[in-house]
Structure formats: C-alpha cells, structure tokens
Amino acid sequence: MLSGYSHIFLFLIRYSFIPRHHGDAFISMNTKKSAEIKITGYIEVIVRDTVYGWVTVDPTHFSLHVLLDEIIIGRTDSFLERPDLAATHRAKGFSIKCEKSVTSSDLINGRLKVVAINFHNIVSLPIWAPLQEASVLTNIDLDLLGKGLKSVPSAFLKKIAHEIGLSNNGRSFGRISRDGFAQVGRNGHLFLVSGRNRLSKFYTNEIKIDIEAWIACFIRRQEILNRLKTRYVQIIIPEKSSVLYSYVPYPVTGASAPYLDLIQCGLKNNIPICGVLDELLEIRNETPPFSQGDTHLNTFGAENVVKTILKFLSEDVLFSTSRISEELRVGDLAERFAEDGDIQELIPIYKNLYFSEVNLDPELTYKFDPENGHQGRRRIWRNSSAPIKKKVVCFGNSFFELGENSCSLSWWFARLFSEFHFVWSPVFDVGYVEKVLPDIVICQSIERFLTEVPAD
C-alpha cells in the first residue's frame, strides 16, 4: 500500500468526485473559484506492471495515481519528454510502475484507473481508442460469441458485420476477420490476434508459461545428446507481432515477457539456445522478414534465421543465391479474409542456392505423411555436394516444414548439409536420434506455443 493521499482518494472515489467511467468529463474542484486548469491525456499501453500514456502538464503541480479496485498501486509526479507529442501544448509522457501486474482487461472492466489530481481538478484519464478497441477484442470469449451468433438471423448478422467493420472493405487498419482470429495492421500486414494460443494476451501478461518445466525439458535433451556426443541447438522463433510490433493493431512493444523470460532463464542454465530475435529486428525496417498475409517467415526472414544458426554452429559457409523470383501464395492469415476474392500474395523466393558455383540440389530420399494432420510428417534429404558434411535432425513445425520453397527453413538445411532429417513434432524423439546418430539435433518451437511443454 502507498501512503500519502490514499485515504483522500478512497473518499473521493466512493463519493463520485472522480469519474467512474473512462472518458467521463472531468469534475472541477475549484475551491477558490479561480479559472479551471484542465488536465487532459490518455492511457496508451500496459506492459506487465507498468502503465504508459501522456498528459498535459500545466504550471500547477499535480501527480498521477494508478488505482486498482479503488486502491492506489502506483504513483508518479515526474514526466517524460516525447518527440511525438511536440505538437500538443505542454504534453508529457508518463510511465507508472505498479505494485502488482495489471492488464488491459482491468481497464475495460473498470477495475483500473489512472487519476490525475492538482488543487483545481481531479481527472480520470480516458483510454486511448486503439488500446480500448484491442482490449475489448482480446477479452471476447470466442466460444460464447460463436454460440450467441448462431441464434442471430443471417440478414441481421450481415448488418452487424457491416456496421462493426467485418464486411468486405479491404485491408483497412483494425479490420477483423470473420472468425475473430486475425486483424489488419499497418501497411496491409495481417496479424494473429486470438485462437487456441490467445496470442494477444501474451503481451498483456495474462498468459503464464511453466518456465521451470521448459528448462527441465531442455536439460533432459542436453543430457541425452551429450551422452550420444551429439550437438544440441534449441530455437524458439518469435512471433510476427513481436518483430513487426509497430505494425500491430493491438498494444505490442516487442517480444512478450514469457518469451524473453524463458530465453534469459535458459541462457542462465547454459542451454544452447540460438537466439534469432535480435537479428530479425535488425532487418525489419529494410526488409520485413514476414509476408503480409502470413504468420511465417518469408524468404528474407528464413535466410536471416539460417545465417544466424550457421553462425551459432560456427559454420562459415559463403553461399550465393539465384535472383529473386516471385510466386503467388495464399498466406495462413490471408485465407481468413477469403470473402475478399483474390487473396493471393506475390512472395519473393530463390529458385537455387549455390556454393563454389555449384547448384546445391538435394535428393529427397524419404517421405512420410500421416493420414490426418501435420504432426508425424517426416522428410529426409541427402546432398553429396553440400558444403557442410554433417547429418542434422530437426524436430520442428511449419517454420521448417517440407522444404518446398525458400520460405521454409528445411529448403536451406537440405541444401547446406549433406544429410537433413525433418520430423514435424514438438517432441524430442530419443529413439529416432539413437537410430540416426546425427551430428546435430535442432529442436524448434515458436513463441505462442510456449503454453504447452513437450512431453519428452
């Protein structure tokens, strides 16, 4: 509990001197009947235990307080210079660290408030519109929503869809797919917002992962591979929204806390984690590493990740590529906007990879596809002209995939290594490794899958 004005604030809230709803007009407390001095501003972003926003700072001293369930959990009277607020008179940014974690849903349901007070005014700051809209979206119970919509007549449902922006109106910013899983961001980029892994909640500290279980999993893998004298590499690819965060239509300021915490904890425990986030961030402004309509890496993103892994493995290979070609492709996010008609996107690809002017053309020697689903798929490539004479086994997912083009990490590994095995599985299969006896084992996952620890 914070001391000072706590009892005053509780009194004011209970007797409605402070507005109870975000966006209410401020209530002036002008005891001396002097001219009112307005305090305006917005709550813009919430990240874990910190609330960010801006206010107009007048000559009269005032402070900001964060209240959760009418109890003060944070306070500040210092403000930040922000170049983006230069056009707004006396506007300054604020960053308030709270005693406990808070979420955007606390704002939406009225539990959380940011209150500014001076001798003239008491103001409950409103929520910045994009934060409010995104928070409402990410807190929808999709199962209940689906059940409710089934009882709505189709004609009225179409009218609702049109009015709330779910109609066929192009890639306008903030537009949501009909299933509620994808949303349009800046520059036409599509982003995953919901679904089984509830991705957007990773960025509001509402998703918890079992870091201890993950570290135990990594340690078991390392011990087994040390016994087999096989090198272990762990890769966790960040989400598109963590890399292209400035394009995202909901509040994101970078990679999620669960992702960063696991990477940091893994490195402290000497887990051989090959980090790829910083390298993807480095190229994002010049060459976005993800396609507009897909959650997966594009050719440039895949090339960047491959070079990062080779550097991690101390494999100094100077390969070259063919000129960029283009292919039409429907991304996994774009297909959620199928009502738009032609949703294909031209994606850049390399047709060939060269080493010492030799075209690295691998042979697919084994292929297995289960009757249902992706997990369990296997591919084996062999390549006598590969520059790295080593055998690699990868247990991964759709980021490695089937090696059909240069957006797939398997396409690169099948050409750079003399033997490459891809097993589509989150589970590290000890029996398979003991049978194949590779030089290197890669275990690959992605940020939003961190909610499920593999059972190996």
HELIX and SHEET records of a PDB file:
HELIX    1   1 SER A    6  ARG A   14  1                                   9    
HELIX    2   2 PRO A   83  LEU A   85  5                                   3    
HELIX    3   3 SER A  104  ILE A  108  1                                   5    
HELIX    4   4 ALA A  129  THR A  138  1                                  10    
HELIX    5   5 LEU A  142  LYS A  150  1                                   9    
HELIX    6   6 SER A  154  GLU A  163  1                                  10    
HELIX    7   7 ARG A  186  GLY A  188  5                                   3    
HELIX    8   8 LEU A  199  THR A  204  5                                   6    
HELIX    9   9 ILE A  211  ARG A  227  1                                  17    
HELIX   10  10 LYS A  240  VAL A  243  1                                   4    
HELIX   11  11 TYR A  245  TYR A  247  5                                   3    
HELIX   12  12 ALA A  257  LYS A  268  1                                  12    
HELIX   13  13 LEU A  277  ILE A  283  1                                   7    
HELIX   14  14 THR A  299  PHE A  312  1                                  14    
HELIX   15  15 ALA A  334  ASP A  340  5                                   7    
HELIX   16  16 LEU A  409  LEU A  416  1                                   8    
HELIX   17  17 VAL A  430  VAL A  436  1                                   7    
HELIX   18  18 GLU A  447  THR A  451  5                                   5    
SHEET    1   A 5 ILE A  27  SER A  28  0                                        
SHEET    2   A 5 ASN A 121  SER A 124 -1                                        
SHEET    3   A 5 LEU A 112  ILE A 117 -1                                        
SHEET    4   A 5 SER A  63  LEU A  68 -1                                        
SHEET    5   A 5 ILE A  71  THR A  76 -1                                        
SHEET    1   B 3 GLY A  41  VAL A  47  0                                        
SHEET    2   B 3 THR A  50  THR A  56 -1                                        
SHEET    3   B 3 ALA A  91  LYS A  97 -1                                        
SHEET    1   C 2 ALA A 182  VAL A 184  0                                        
SHEET    2   C 2 LEU A 190  LEU A 192 -1                                        
SHEET    1   D 6 ARG A 231  ILE A 237  0                                        
SHEET    2   D 6 ILE A 440  ILE A 446  1                                        
SHEET    3   D 6 ILE A 388  GLY A 396  1                                        
SHEET    4   D 6 PHE A 417  TRP A 424  1                                        
SHEET    5   D 6 ARG A 378  ARG A 382 -1                                        
SHEET    6   D 6 GLU A 363  PHE A 368 -1                                        
SHEET    1   E 3 SER A 320  THR A 321  0                                        
SHEET    2   E 3 LEU A 353  PHE A 355 -1                                        
SHEET    3   E 3 VAL A 358  ASN A 359 -1                                        
SHEET    1   F 2 ILE A 324  ARG A 329  0                                        
SHEET    2   F 2 GLU A 345  TYR A 350 -1                                        
END                                                                             
